[in-house]
Amino acid sequence: MKNYRWFYVVLGMLIFLCLGTVYSWSIFRKPLENVLHFSSTQSGLPFMTFLAFYAILMPFGGKLVTRYHPRTVMVLGGSLVGLGWFLASFAKSIWFLVLTYGVIAGSGVGIVYGVPISVVSRWFYDKKGLALGILLSGFGLSPFITAPIAKKFIDLYGVFTTFKILGGIFLIFIIILSLPFKFPDEIKHEEEISGSSLNPKEMLKTAKFYALWFCFMVGTLVGLMIIGITGPVGEEIIKIDSKKVALFVSIFSAFNGIGRPLFGWLTDVLKPVFVISLSYLLILLSSFLMFLFKEGSVVVFTLSFALFWLNFGGWLSIAPALTSRFFGNKFYSQNYGIVFTAYGFGAIIGNLLSGILKDYFGSYKVIAYPTIFIVIIAFIVANKFLKEENR
């Protein structure tokens, strides 16, 4: 059975490849701005809403999986994902797109997302960080595959038909791949190994929860803000041809994917504060490199944004691994659902901030200033509240 458990990791990766297409949103922004005459702030709203509902529905999905079979919850969420993408093809206004793509598809991802994590977490009590990192790499690597495909479909059929095609594909794939998922029978054994667990009410009384929540929020705020503007920055500041931007998004998504098993493994073997501090130092380096952006600075752009995407992927492994490490496994689904609300706050603040700054100052380069400021604060918080000896 130990070897069989990797089957769930592979299936989960494939499901996350579908769910993670949200990270290809920058490919859709320009076509939507041209067709429906959106501003930079408006074109970020569906992406922001998607990520917000994705985070908001995570605790709900965590509760569902404690009452129903994992397969049932994943089929429900997968149906909403496909429906949301499909209905987005009929959008004539920003608010219809926000409702269909943002609310419906985002809610579906929120319901599905935590289930493979919860199942794999139960099966891999001995290699949790690594297993979750590999599983979640599917979400991070998604744009590596989906961005070029989406770009090709948009060029051939237009942006709205692309929504329809992808919606149908996601509906079928997620439902079929969800069918084998189940929890192991040896749950009691796993809980004995993992030690004591805190329930959500007990977790909310600890300083570690609020520190982890804030640090996770900062990591996702920066990462999601960068992901949402990668295409526009490449075209508007670096002056990369629009046809080549999708290639850069694919390259960066590879770093996003690599960051998940890398930081998952680091979380298994190092003290949490060391892993978090390393991530924040790399983000600071990436932010300072943004000051060097200008037309033709492809190398600096690639290095900066590759590190941004790497660290964002890393936080999607750091947060679930540390939720288990700090608060135990018995109530993991509910606890991580609550921790994951930080992702929603990061999505809302990051996307609004980048859009507003772009509209006001005329350039995305200025986002480096608030990024540096908030990361320094999070670095201090982590070093004060998240110190812990290795187990």
N, C-alpha and C positions, 0 to 999 in steps of 0.2 A: 504493500500500500504506500510505502514511502516514495517509491519511484513513480507511482501512479499520480501522486499529488502534483507533480510538475505538469500534468495534463491540464489542471485548472489554471496554472500560470499562463500556459500557451493560449488557452481559450480566452482567458481574461485579457491578455495582450491584444488579441484580435478584436474583441469587443471595444477595448479602449481606443484602438485605431479608428473605429467609427465615431465614438464619442468625442475624441480629441480633435475632430475636424473644426471645432470652434476656434482652435488656434490658427486656422487658416483664414480667419475673418478679414485680415488686412488685404487679402486677394479680392474680396468682395466689395471693399469700401469704395474704391475709385469708380468701378462700374455703376454702383448704386448712386454715388454722388453725381455722376454724369447723367444717368437716366432720370432720377427723381429729384435732382437738384438739391441734394443735402449739403449742409455745412459740415465742417470737420467734427464739430460737437455732435450733430445729429447722426452722422454715419457711425459714431461710436456707441450710440444708445442701444441698438439691438444686441451688440456684443456685451455691453455692460449689464443689460437686463438678463441675458442668457446666463452670465456668470453669477449674477446675484441670485437668481432663482435656483440655479445649480447648487449654490451653497445653502440657500434657505431650505430646500427640500432634502438635504442630506440627513438632518436629524429625523425627519419623517420616514425616510427610507430605512434608517437604522431601527426605528420602532417596528416598521412593517416586517423586517427580516427576523425579528424576534417572535413574531406571531404567525408568519406564513413561510412556506418553503422558499428558499432562495430563488428557485426557478420562477415561481409565480411573481415575485417582486420584480425580477429582471425583465420578464415578458411585459409587465405593465409599463415599466419605465421605457423599455425599448419601443413600445407602440407609440408612446408620447413623443419620443425623439423623432421617429419617422414621420409622424403626423405633423409635427411642428415645422420640420424642414419642407414638407410637401406643401402645406398651406402658405408658407412664406412666398411661394411662387406666384400667388395671386395678389401680392402687396401693391397697393397704389399710393400708400402714404407711409410715413415713418412709424405711425402708431400701430398700424396693422402689422408691420414687420416686427415691431417690439412685442406685440401680443403673440404672434405665431412663432417666430424664431426665438425671441427672448423668453417669453413666459412658458409656452407649451414645450418647446424643445429643451429649454433650460431645465424645466421641472423634471422632464424625463431623464435627463442626464443625472440630475441630483438623486433621483430614486434608484437608478441603476448603479451609479458609481461606487457606493459604499459596499455593495453586496459582494463583488469579487474580492475586494480588500478584506472583508470580514471572513469570507470562506478561506482564502489563502492564509490569513493570519491564524486561523484555527488549525490548519493543516501544518503550518511551518512554525511551530512554537520554538524550534531550535535555531532557525536561520531567518527570523522574521524580517530584519532590515533588508537583507539581500533579496529574499523572495518578493517582498513588496516592491522593492526598487525595480526588479526585472519586470514584474507585472505592470507597474505604472509606466514603464518605459514605452509601452504601447500608446498611451495617451500623449506622451511627449513626442514620440516619433511620428505621430499621425500626420502633421503637416508635411513631413518629408515625402509622404506618399500622396496625401490628399491635396496639398497646395498645387502641384503641377497638374493633377487630374482636374481639379476645380478650374484652374486657369484655362486648360484646354477646352473644357466644356463651355466655359463662358465665351471664349473666342469663337467656338463653333455654333453654339445654340443660344447664347445670351445668358444673363445672370439669373433670370427667373426660371427658365427651363432647367438650369443647373440645380436650383433648389429642389425642383420636382424629381429629377433623376436621383440625386443623392438621398432624398427622403425615402424613396422606394427601396434603394439599396440598403440603407441603414435599418429600415423596418424588417426586412427579410433576414439580414445577417445577424442582427442582435438577438432576435427571437430564436433562431436555430441554434446559435452558439450558447444560448442561456440554458438549454434543456438539460445538459449533464450536471449542472452545478448542485452540490449538496454539502452539508457540513459533515465532518468526520464523526464517527461514533465514539471516539476516545476523548470527548470533550472534558470529562472529569480529570483524566490524566494530564491533559494540557493545562488545566487550571491549577492542578497541584504543583506543576513545574513552575508556572508563572508566578506563584505566590499570591499574596492578598491583592484584592481589587477594590477600587473605590467606585461607588455608583455615581451617577451624574450629580446628585445633590452634594455628596461628599467631595467630589472633584471640584465643584464650584466654590468650595470653601478654602481651597488651597491657593497660595500665592503662585505656585508653579503653573497652575492652569492659566492665570491671567498673563503671566510672563510669556508662556508658550503661545497663547492666543495672539498677543501683541507682536511677538517676533514673527510668527507665521503670517500675520496680516501685512507686516512690512515686506516680507519676502515676496508675497503674492502681489501686493500693490505695485512694487517695482517691476516684477516680471510680467504681469498682465498689461501694465501700461506700455512696456517695451514691445510686447507681442502685438498689441493693437496698432502700434505706429511703425512697425518695421518696414512695411511696404511704402508708406508715404515718405518716411525718412530717406529710404534708399532712392526714391525717385526725385524728391524735392530738394534734398540737401546734397547728397552724394552724386546726383544726376545719373543714376543707373537706369538703363533702358527698361521700360515697363515690362517688356517680355522676359527680362532676366531677373526681375525682382522675385518671381516665384521660385527661382533656383536658390536665391539667397535664403528665402524663408525655409526651404527644404533643408539647406545646410544647417541653419540655426536650429531647426527642429531636431536634427540629429544630436546636437549638443544638449538639447532639452531632454531627449531620451537617454543619453549617456549619463546625464546628471542624476537620474533617479537610482539606478543600481549603484553608481559610484558613491553618492552620499548615503544611500541605504546601507552599503557595506561599511562606510566610515562610522555611521551611527552604531553599528554592531560592535565595533572594535575600539572606538575612542569615546572620551567623555563628551556628553552633549554640548557643553559650552565650547569645546575645541572645534567641533564640527560647525556650530553656528557662527563662531567668530571667523573661521576660514571663509565661510560663505559671504559674510558681510564685508570682509576685506576685499574679496574679489569683486563684489558689487561696487564698492567705492572706487576701485581701479577702473572698472568699466565706465563709471560716471565721469571720472576725470578725463578719460579718453574722449568723451563726447565733446569736450571743449575744442578738440582738434579737428572736428568734422568740417569738411568743406568739399567743394566739387572735386571729384576724382580721388578722394581719400578712401579708397576701397579697402585697403589693408587695415587701417585704423577702425573703420566701420565694422569690418568683419570680426576683428579681435574683440572690440567692445561688445557688440551684440551677441557674439558667440558665448562670451562669459555671462552676459545677462541671462540668456536662455538656459545655459548650463545650471546656473544657480536657481533659477525658477524651478527647473526640473528637480533639483536637489531638495527644495523645500517640500515638494509633493511626496518625498520619501522621508524626510526628517520629521515632519509633523505626525504622520501616522505611526512611525516607529517610536517616537518619544511619547505619544499618547499611551501606547501599550506599555512602554518602559516605566513611565511615571505613575500610571493609574491602573495597570493590570489589564487582563483580557476578558474577565467575566462580563463586563458591561461595555466592551470595546465599541460595538456598533453605535450605541447611543452616545458614548463619550466622544468618539471621533466626529460624530455628526455635529456635536456642539462646538468642538474645536474648529471644525471646518467652516463654521460661520465667519471666521476670520477671513477666509478666502472671498466671501461675498462682499465684506466691507472693503477689502483690498481692491476688488474689481470695480466697485462703485467709485471709490475715491480716486483710484488710479486713472480710470478712463475719463471721468469728469475733469480731473486736473489736467491731463494731457490735452484734451480738447479745448478747454478754456484758455490755457497758456498759449496754445497754437493760435487760436483766434485773436487773442489780445496782443501777443508779441510778434506773431507772424512766422514763428519758427519753433520746431520741436526741441531745439538744442537747449532751451532754457529749463527743461524738466530736470536737467542734471543738478540744479541748485536744490530744489526740495528733496530730491532723491538722496543727496549726500547728507542733508540735515537729518532726515528721519532715520536713515541707516545708522548714523552715529548714536542716536538716542536708543535704537533697538540694541546696538552692540553693548551699551552700558547696562540696559535692562537684563540682557542675557547673562552677562558676567556677574550680575548681582544676585539673580534669582534662580538661575538654571544650573548652578554648579552641583555636580553629583559625582561620586566616585564610581568607577566601572564596577559592574557586577562581577 
